[in-house]
Amino acid sequence: MTILPFTGGGGVAGWSLLSRTGDRQRQMVAQEGQIRQASQHYRDRIASVGSADDLLSDYKLLKLSLGAFGLEADVGNKAFIRKILESDLDDDKSLANRLADKSYRKLAEAFGFGAGGQRPQEKGFADRIVSKFVEREFEARVGESDGNLRLALSARRELAELSASPSSNDTKWFEIIGNTRLRKVFEGAFGFSSSYAKMPIDRQHAEFKAAARRVMGTDSVAAFSDKAQVEKLVRTFLARSAVRLDSSSNRYSTALTLLGSSRLR
């Protein structure tokens, strides 16, 4: 039986509920039969993996590894994943570095095969990857009840990593703009319409930073290392999303009322 996290009515109230009960509900997902079996297989076998080919030859190990980085859709694309895993991350022209989705670079970095390393054999490696996998699985299941809550959870996780990145502040903003999930959260919190995506990228960059100063009080992405800043962003996103949804519902109800009235005449 698949366990679906309880999110209440969603929105800001649902976020508050997840903040209180998330750890317990996440543990319930981790202990679910299939998840527990996949996690145990990973812990038992991953230390024997010393190359990209070793990982690709074990479907269960590969599936969980990709799932930990949100890349499970690529499980059948082995030639592509081999190139990612073997990418030299010191080479700006390597495949993992060229792709806009930085999840591929994170995958390559985690395994370290491109640098001639064998990180799966390091102490704690299995637990780190399994933890990432469970977190992603939990987010996906929350999303079955409320897509915006899934985006909020994803933003909290990704901003924790991005805020600690040694990249420049401008580079971090370009990463936010290019990250579909993070972008939706920031657009929602800033009140941006979809038309912003049609602007030249440098103009988008300037608009996002200006909105951050207005809404968050700073345009420093590093400021999101402060949990209070992340909480402010997420709650603003969820509140604005609820207002837009309510507004859309009211317009739809009004249209139906007018249509019904016209038919009675």
KEMARFI-646635 format. One line per 4 residues: number of its first residue (from 1); their letters; for each residue x, y, z of C-alpha. Coordinates in Angstrom, 1 decimal, m for minus. Each point is the difference from the previous one (the first is absolute). Layout:
REM KEMARFI-646635
NUM = A = X,Y,Z | ...
REM end
This chain:
REM KEMARFI-646635
1 = MTIL = 0.0,0.0,0.0 | 1.3,3.4,m1.0 | 0.2,2.5,2.8 | m1.1,3.5,m0.9
5 = PFTG = 1.1,2.8,2.4 | m2.8,1.9,1.7 | 0.0,3.7,m1.1 | m3.3,1.2,1.4
9 = GGGV = m1.6,2.5,m2.2 | 3.3,0.9,m1.7 | 1.3,3.6,m0.4 | 1.5,1.9,3.0
13 = AGWS = m2.0,m2.2,2.5 | 1.3,m3.1,m1.7 | 3.5,1.3,0.1 | m0.3,0.6,3.8
17 = LLSR = m1.2,m3.5,0.4 | 2.9,m1.5,m2.0 | 2.4,2.2,2.0 | m1.3,m1.7,3.2
21 = TGDR = m0.5,m3.6,m1.2 | 2.3,m0.2,m3.0 | 2.8,m1.9,1.7 | m2.4,m2.7,1.3
25 = QRQM = m1.8,m0.3,m3.3 | 3.3,m0.2,m1.9 | 1.1,m2.8,2.2 | m3.3,m1.9,m0.7
29 = VAQE = 0.8,0.3,m3.8 | 3.5,m1.3,0.6 | m1.3,m3.0,1.9 | m2.6,m0.9,m2.7
33 = GQIR = 0.7,m3.5,m1.5 | 1.4,0.8,m3.4 | 1.9,3.0,1.1 | 1.6,m1.9,2.9
37 = QASQ = 1.0,m2.9,m2.2 | 1.5,2.3,m2.7 | 1.9,1.9,2.7 | 1.4,m3.1,1.6
41 = HYRD = 1.1,m1.4,m3.4 | 1.8,3.3,m0.6 | 1.8,m0.1,3.4 | 1.0,m3.6,m0.6
45 = RIAS = 1.3,0.3,m3.6 | 1.1,3.6,m0.7 | 3.5,m0.4,1.5 | 0.8,m2.6,m2.7
49 = VGSA = m0.5,2.6,m2.7 | 3.3,1.4,m1.3 | m0.9,1.3,m3.4 | m2.9,1.4,m2.1
53 = DDLL = m0.4,m3.4,m1.6 | m0.4,m1.7,3.4 | m2.8,2.4,0.9 | m1.7,m0.4,m3.4
57 = SDYK = 0.0,m3.8,0.2 | m2.2,0.0,3.2 | m3.4,1.4,m0.9 | m1.1,0.4,3.7
61 = LLKL = 3.2,1.9,0.9 | m0.3,2.2,m3.0 | m3.7,0.8,0.5 | 0.5,1.0,3.6
65 = SLGA = 3.1,2.0,m0.9 | m1.8,2.0,m2.7 | m3.0,0.4,2.2 | 2.1,1.6,2.7
69 = FGLE = 0.7,2.9,m2.5 | m3.4,0.1,m1.6 | 1.3,m1.6,m3.2 | m2.0,m3.3,0.2
73 = ADVG = m1.4,0.6,m3.5 | 3.4,m0.6,m1.4 | 0.3,m3.6,1.4 | m0.3,m1.5,m3.5
77 = NKAF = 2.5,2.4,m1.6 | 3.2,m1.8,1.0 | 2.3,1.4,m2.6 | m0.9,3.6,1.0
81 = IRKI = 0.3,m0.8,3.7 | 3.4,m1.6,m0.6 | 1.3,3.2,m1.6 | m1.4,2.0,2.9
85 = LESD = 1.7,m2.2,2.6 | 3.3,0.0,m1.8 | 0.0,3.8,m0.6 | 3.1,1.9,1.1
89 = LDDD = m1.5,2.7,2.2 | 3.2,2.1,m0.3 | m0.7,0.3,m3.8 | m2.6,2.6,m0.7
93 = KSLA = m0.7,m1.7,m3.3 | m0.9,m3.4,1.5 | m3.6,m1.1,m0.3 | m1.0,0.3,3.6
97 = NRLA = 1.3,3.6,0.1 | m1.7,1.0,m3.3 | m3.5,m1.1,0.9 | m2.3,2.7,1.4
101 = DKSY = m1.5,m2.4,2.6 | 2.6,m0.1,2.7 | m1.4,m3.2,1.4 | 2.2,m1.9,m2.4
105 = RKLA = 3.1,1.7,1.2 | m1.0,m0.8,3.6 | m0.4,m3.6,m1.0 | 3.4,m0.1,m1.5
109 = EAFG = 1.5,1.8,2.9 | m1.5,m2.4,2.5 | 1.5,m3.1,m1.6 | 3.3,1.6,m1.0
113 = FGAG = 0.8,m2.5,m2.8 | 1.1,2.8,m2.4 | 2.9,0.9,2.3 | 1.0,m3.7,0.3
117 = GQRP = m1.5,m0.3,3.5 | m2.3,m2.6,1.5 | m2.2,1.9,2.4 | m2.6,m2.7,0.4
121 = QEKG = 2.6,m1.8,2.1 | 0.3,2.9,2.4 | m1.5,m0.3,3.5 | m3.5,1.5,0.2
125 = FADR = m0.5,0.2,m3.8 | m2.9,m2.5,m0.1 | m1.8,1.8,2.8 | 0.4,3.4,m1.7
129 = IVSK = m1.4,m1.2,m3.3 | m2.9,m1.9,1.6 | m0.9,3.0,2.1 | m0.2,2.1,m3.2
133 = FVER = m2.1,m2.6,m1.7 | m2.5,m0.2,2.9 | m0.2,3.8,0.1 | m0.8,0.1,m3.7
137 = EFEA = m2.6,m2.8,0.3 | m1.6,1.8,2.9 | m0.2,3.2,m2.0 | m1.6,m1.8,m3.0
141 = RVGE = m2.6,m1.6,2.3 | m0.8,3.4,1.5 | m0.4,1.3,m3.5 | m2.8,m2.5,m0.7
145 = SDGN = m2.1,1.9,2.5 | 1.3,3.5,m0.6 | 2.4,0.9,m2.7 | 0.9,3.4,1.6
149 = LRLA = 1.1,m1.7,3.2 | 2.3,m2.3,m2.0 | 1.5,3.1,m1.6 | 0.4,1.6,3.5
153 = LSAR = 1.8,m3.1,1.3 | 2.2,m0.2,m3.1 | 0.9,3.7,0.4 | 1.0,m0.4,3.7
157 = RELA = 2.3,m2.9,m1.0 | 1.5,1.6,m3.0 | 0.5,3.4,1.6 | 1.9,m1.6,2.9
161 = ELSA = 2.5,m1.3,m2.6 | 0.1,3.1,m2.2 | 0.4,2.5,2.8 | 3.2,m1.9,1.1
165 = SPSS = 1.4,m0.2,m3.5 | 3.3,1.9,m0.6 | m1.4,1.4,m3.3 | m0.5,3.7,m0.4
169 = NDTK = m3.3,1.6,1.0 | m0.8,0.7,m3.7 | 0.7,m3.6,m1.0 | m2.3,m1.2,2.7
173 = WFEI = m2.8,2.2,m1.3 | 0.5,m1.4,m3.5 | m0.3,m3.5,1.5 | m3.3,1.0,1.7
177 = IGNT = m1.3,1.4,m3.3 | 1.0,m3.1,m1.9 | m1.4,m2.5,2.6 | m3.7,m0.7,m0.8
181 = RLRK = m1.0,m0.8,3.6 | 1.8,2.8,1.7 | m1.0,2.5,m2.6 | m3.7,m0.8,0.6
185 = VFEG = 0.4,0.6,3.7 | 1.7,3.3,m0.5 | m2.3,1.2,m2.7 | m3.0,m0.8,2.2
189 = AFGF = 1.5,1.7,3.0 | 0.9,3.1,m2.0 | m3.3,0.2,m1.8 | 1.6,m0.5,m3.5
193 = SSSY = m2.2,m1.0,m2.9 | 1.1,m2.6,m2.6 | 0.9,2.9,m2.4 | 3.2,0.5,2.0
197 = AKMP = 1.5,m3.1,m1.6 | m0.2,1.7,m3.4 | 2.3,2.8,1.1 | 3.8,0.0,m0.9
201 = IDRQ = 1.8,m2.1,2.6 | 2.0,3.0,1.3 | m3.3,1.9,0.5 | m1.5,m3.0,1.8
205 = HAEF = 3.2,m0.1,2.2 | m0.4,3.7,0.9 | m3.8,m0.4,0.7 | 0.5,m3.0,2.3
209 = KAAA = 2.7,1.8,2.0 | m2.1,3.2,0.3 | m3.1,m2.0,1.2 | 2.2,m1.9,2.5
213 = RRVM = 1.1,3.3,1.5 | m3.6,1.2,0.1 | m1.6,m3.2,1.4 | 2.9,m1.6,1.9
217 = GTDS = 1.9,3.1,1.0 | 3.2,m1.2,m1.7 | 1.0,m1.5,m3.4 | 2.7,m2.2,1.6
221 = VAAF = m0.7,m3.6,m0.7 | 2.3,m0.9,2.8 | m2.6,1.5,2.3 | m2.1,m3.1,m0.5
225 = SDKA = 2.4,m1.8,2.3 | m2.3,1.6,2.6 | m3.0,m2.3,0.4 | m2.1,3.1,0.8
229 = QVEK = 0.6,1.4,m3.4 | m0.9,m3.3,m1.7 | m3.2,m0.1,2.2 | m0.9,3.5,m1.1
233 = LVRT = 0.5,m0.8,m3.7 | m2.0,m3.2,0.2 | m2.9,1.4,2.0 | m0.2,3.0,m2.4
237 = FLAR = m0.1,m2.4,m2.9 | m2.7,m2.1,1.5 | m2.1,2.9,1.1 | 0.2,1.7,m3.5
241 = SAVR = m0.8,m3.3,m1.7 | m3.1,m0.4,2.2 | m1.2,3.5,m0.9 | 0.5,m0.7,m3.7
245 = LDSS = m1.8,m3.3,0.2 | m2.9,1.6,1.9 | m0.2,2.8,m2.5 | m0.1,m2.5,m2.9
249 = SNRY = m2.7,m2.0,1.7 | m2.1,3.1,0.6 | 0.3,1.0,m3.6 | m1.0,m3.5,m1.1
253 = STAL = m3.0,0.0,2.4 | m1.1,3.4,m1.2 | 0.2,m1.1,m3.6 | m2.1,m3.1,0.7
257 = TLLG = m2.6,2.2,1.9 | m0.2,2.4,m3.0 | m0.3,m2.9,m2.4 | m2.8,m1.5,2.1
261 = SSRL = m1.8,3.3,0.3 | 0.1,0.5,m3.8 | m1.6,m3.4,m0.5 | m2.9,0.8,2.3
265 = R = m0.9,3.1,m2.0
REM end
